[in-house]
């Protein structure tokens, strides 16, 4: 299978090699995509290509970079100026019955690009937390032992807990998997597992959230990633405020303001 990556004009695909890939999974609250929005627009990442897939709803929209010509499409690829980070942004949901097709497409792209590491972002249904997960921070990680230990020592984020065997049986979880259940996480669990099988270096950051206004959740997840990876440089944060820059589309995140007069 050939890679489905379509580079932008004049972009050399070899520049993807050895960068770190930030990959959001469409999941509850859309927190991973909102987080990637913050990173893309705060760091002024350049769109370097697209991923073609019939596994997502085909939509187009206005390109948010008003200084450039073009449109937004379902799966876009961005990269930082120093090529340290590559970010995928998925703008439309995966079609029913097409999850494995999308996973295969992403894995093919990852294998052909030669990334140094894949960082999956996902959100989990906070209403289905274990008792031990209710108190404390809402973040968890999934990864190899050494990486998980380093993350815990650096930012005190623990490994995602495995539920008791009895609960796994009640929820009909795959008992042969070494991964905990991840309600609301979309393709994240399967994608992580298959990347591991391909011997790809991969880590997954999870956040427990509830559906609603998830803007603050995305800011907190972006802050967590920045604390560990130092994504933002001093040059990026001109005012040294620590603030993230949302895209213009967030102005209509919950629709346009209603006309209060019609209720009078």
C-alpha positions as CSV (number, residue, x, y, z in Angstrom):
1,X,0.0,0.0,0.0
2,X,1.3,3.4,-0.9
3,X,1.1,6.4,1.4
4,X,-2.0,8.5,1.1
5,X,-0.1,11.7,2.0
6,X,-0.5,14.5,-0.5
7,X,2.2,17.1,0.0
8,X,1.6,20.8,-0.6
9,X,3.2,22.4,-3.6
10,X,7.0,22.5,-3.2
11,X,7.0,20.6,0.1
12,X,9.7,17.9,0.4
13,X,8.2,14.9,2.2
14,X,11.6,13.9,3.5
15,X,11.3,16.8,5.9
16,X,8.8,14.7,7.9
17,X,11.5,12.3,8.9
18,X,12.6,12.3,12.6
19,X,10.0,14.9,13.6
20,X,7.5,14.0,16.4
21,X,4.0,13.5,15.3
22,X,1.1,14.8,17.3
23,X,-2.0,12.8,16.4
24,X,-5.5,13.5,17.8
25,X,-8.1,10.8,18.0
26,X,-11.7,12.0,17.4
27,X,-13.1,11.4,20.9
28,X,-15.5,12.7,23.5
29,X,-15.7,16.4,23.7
30,X,-13.3,16.7,20.7
31,X,-10.6,17.8,23.2
32,X,-7.7,16.4,21.2
33,X,-8.7,18.4,18.0
34,X,-9.2,21.5,20.0
35,X,-5.8,21.1,21.6
36,X,-4.2,20.7,18.2
37,X,-6.0,23.8,17.1
38,X,-4.3,25.7,19.9
39,X,-0.9,24.3,19.1
40,X,-1.3,24.9,15.3
41,X,-2.4,28.6,15.7
42,X,-0.2,29.5,18.6
43,X,3.0,28.2,16.9
44,X,1.8,29.4,13.4
45,X,2.4,25.9,12.0
46,X,2.5,25.6,8.2
47,X,0.2,23.3,6.4
48,X,2.4,20.9,4.5
49,X,-0.1,18.5,3.1
50,X,-3.2,16.4,3.4
51,X,-4.1,12.7,4.0
52,X,-6.6,11.3,1.6
53,X,-9.1,8.8,3.1
54,X,-12.6,7.7,2.3
55,X,-13.0,6.7,5.9
56,X,-14.0,10.2,7.1
57,X,-17.0,12.4,6.2
58,X,-15.9,14.4,3.1
59,X,-16.3,18.1,4.0
60,X,-14.6,21.4,3.0
61,X,-14.5,24.7,4.7
62,X,-12.8,28.1,4.7
63,X,-9.1,28.0,5.2
64,X,-8.4,29.6,8.6
65,X,-5.1,31.2,7.5
66,X,-6.6,34.4,5.9
67,X,-3.2,35.2,4.4
68,X,-3.2,32.1,2.3
69,X,-5.3,30.8,-0.5
70,X,-7.1,27.4,-0.1
71,X,-9.7,25.5,1.8
72,X,-9.7,23.2,4.8
73,X,-10.3,19.5,4.2
74,X,-11.0,16.5,6.6
75,X,-7.4,15.5,7.4
76,X,-4.6,18.1,7.3
77,X,-0.9,17.9,8.1
78,X,1.0,20.8,9.7
79,X,4.7,21.3,10.7
80,X,6.6,23.7,12.8
81,X,9.3,25.9,11.3
82,X,12.1,23.9,13.1
83,X,10.5,20.7,11.8
84,X,10.5,19.4,15.4
85,X,6.8,18.8,15.4
86,X,4.3,17.5,12.8
87,X,0.6,17.8,13.7
88,X,-2.3,16.0,12.1
89,X,-5.7,17.7,12.4
90,X,-8.8,15.6,11.6
91,X,-11.7,17.9,11.0
92,X,-14.5,15.4,10.4
93,X,-15.7,12.2,12.1
94,X,-14.8,8.7,11.0
95,X,-17.6,7.0,9.0
96,X,-19.3,4.0,10.7
97,X,-17.5,0.7,9.8
98,X,-14.5,2.6,8.5
99,X,-12.3,2.8,11.6
100,X,-9.9,0.1,10.6
101,X,-9.5,1.7,7.1
102,X,-8.6,5.0,8.7
103,X,-6.1,3.3,11.1
104,X,-4.5,1.5,8.2
105,X,-4.1,4.8,6.3
106,X,-2.6,6.6,9.3
107,X,-0.2,3.7,10.0
108,X,1.0,3.6,6.4
109,X,1.6,7.4,6.5
110,X,3.5,7.1,9.8
111,X,5.6,4.2,8.5
112,X,6.5,6.1,5.2
113,X,7.3,9.4,7.0
114,X,9.8,8.0,9.5
115,X,8.7,9.9,12.6
116,X,10.9,9.7,15.7
117,X,7.8,9.3,17.9
118,X,4.0,9.3,17.7
119,X,2.1,11.2,20.4
120,X,-1.6,10.2,20.4
121,X,-4.0,12.5,22.1
122,X,-7.4,11.2,23.3
123,X,-10.2,12.0,25.7
124,X,-12.1,9.5,27.9
125,X,-15.6,9.5,29.2
126,X,-15.3,10.9,32.7
127,X,-18.7,9.4,33.6
128,X,-17.2,5.9,33.3
129,X,-14.1,6.4,35.5
130,X,-13.0,3.9,38.1
131,X,-13.4,4.8,41.7
132,X,-9.6,5.3,41.9
133,X,-9.8,7.8,39.0
134,X,-12.4,10.2,40.4
135,X,-10.1,12.2,42.6
136,X,-6.8,13.8,41.5
137,X,-5.7,15.0,38.1
138,X,-7.8,14.1,35.0
139,X,-4.8,13.0,33.0
140,X,-3.4,9.5,32.3
141,X,-0.7,8.1,30.0
142,X,-0.3,4.8,28.1
143,X,3.1,3.8,26.9
144,X,6.2,1.7,27.5
145,X,7.5,1.4,31.1
146,X,10.4,3.7,30.8
147,X,8.5,6.5,29.1
148,X,5.6,6.3,31.5
149,X,8.0,6.4,34.5
150,X,9.7,9.5,33.0
151,X,6.4,11.2,32.5
152,X,5.3,10.5,36.1
153,X,8.6,11.7,37.5
154,X,8.5,14.9,35.4
155,X,4.8,15.9,35.5
156,X,3.2,13.4,37.9
157,X,0.8,11.9,35.4
158,X,0.2,8.2,36.2
159,X,-0.4,5.3,33.9
160,X,-3.9,4.5,32.9
161,X,-5.3,1.9,35.3
162,X,-6.6,-1.5,34.4
163,X,-10.0,-2.2,35.9
164,X,-10.7,-5.2,38.1
165,X,-11.1,-8.5,36.2
166,X,-14.7,-8.7,37.3
167,X,-15.5,-5.3,35.7
168,X,-13.7,-6.3,32.5
169,X,-15.9,-9.3,32.2
170,X,-19.1,-7.3,32.8
171,X,-18.2,-4.8,30.1
172,X,-17.1,-7.6,27.7
173,X,-13.6,-6.1,27.3
174,X,-11.0,-8.0,25.2
175,X,-9.3,-10.0,28.0
176,X,-6.3,-10.8,25.7
177,X,-5.4,-7.1,25.4
178,X,-2.9,-5.5,27.8
179,X,-4.5,-2.2,27.3
180,X,-7.2,-0.9,29.7
181,X,-10.7,-0.1,28.2
182,X,-11.0,3.5,26.9
183,X,-14.6,4.5,26.7
184,X,-15.2,7.5,24.4
185,X,-11.6,7.4,22.9
186,X,-12.5,6.7,19.3
187,X,-9.8,4.8,17.4
188,X,-7.1,5.7,19.9
189,X,-6.9,2.2,21.6
190,X,-6.8,0.2,18.4
191,X,-4.4,2.7,16.7
192,X,-2.0,2.6,19.7
193,X,-2.1,-1.2,19.8
194,X,-1.4,-1.6,16.1
195,X,1.4,0.9,16.1
196,X,3.0,-1.0,19.0
197,X,2.8,-4.2,16.9
198,X,4.6,-2.3,14.1
199,X,7.4,-1.5,16.6
200,X,6.6,2.2,16.3
201,X,7.7,4.4,19.2
202,X,4.3,5.7,20.5
203,X,2.9,7.3,23.7
204,X,-0.7,8.2,24.4
205,X,-2.0,11.1,26.6
206,X,-5.5,10.7,27.9
207,X,-7.9,13.2,29.6
208,X,-11.1,12.4,31.4
209,X,-13.8,14.9,30.2
210,X,-17.6,15.3,29.9
211,X,-19.3,16.5,26.7
212,X,-20.1,20.2,26.7
213,X,-18.0,23.3,26.5
214,X,-14.5,21.7,26.4
215,X,-12.4,24.8,25.6
216,X,-10.9,24.8,29.1
217,X,-10.1,21.1,28.8
218,X,-8.2,21.7,25.6
219,X,-6.2,24.5,27.2
220,X,-5.3,22.2,30.2
221,X,-4.2,19.4,27.9
222,X,-2.1,21.8,25.8
223,X,-0.5,23.1,29.0
224,X,0.3,19.6,30.1
225,X,1.9,18.7,26.8
226,X,3.9,22.0,26.8
227,X,5.1,21.3,30.4
228,X,6.5,17.9,29.3
229,X,7.7,18.6,25.8
230,X,8.3,22.4,25.9
231,X,6.4,22.8,22.6
232,X,6.3,26.6,22.9
233,X,9.5,28.5,22.8
234,X,10.1,32.0,24.3
235,X,10.1,33.3,20.8
236,X,6.6,31.9,20.2
237,X,5.2,33.4,23.4
238,X,6.0,37.0,22.6
239,X,4.3,38.5,25.7
240,X,5.5,35.7,28.0
241,X,1.9,35.3,29.0
242,X,1.7,31.5,28.7
243,X,-1.6,32.0,26.7
244,X,-2.6,30.0,23.7
245,X,-4.0,31.5,20.6
246,X,-7.3,30.0,19.4
247,X,-8.3,30.0,15.7
248,X,-10.9,32.4,14.4
249,X,-13.4,29.5,13.9
250,X,-13.7,29.3,17.7
251,X,-15.7,32.5,17.6
252,X,-18.6,30.3,16.3
253,X,-17.7,27.2,18.3
254,X,-21.2,27.0,19.7
255,X,-23.0,28.7,16.9
256,X,-23.8,32.4,16.3
257,X,-25.4,34.4,19.2
258,X,-29.2,34.1,19.3
259,X,-31.5,37.1,18.9
260,X,-32.9,37.6,22.5
261,X,-35.8,39.7,21.1
262,X,-37.6,36.7,19.8
263,X,-38.1,35.4,23.3
264,X,-39.6,38.7,24.6
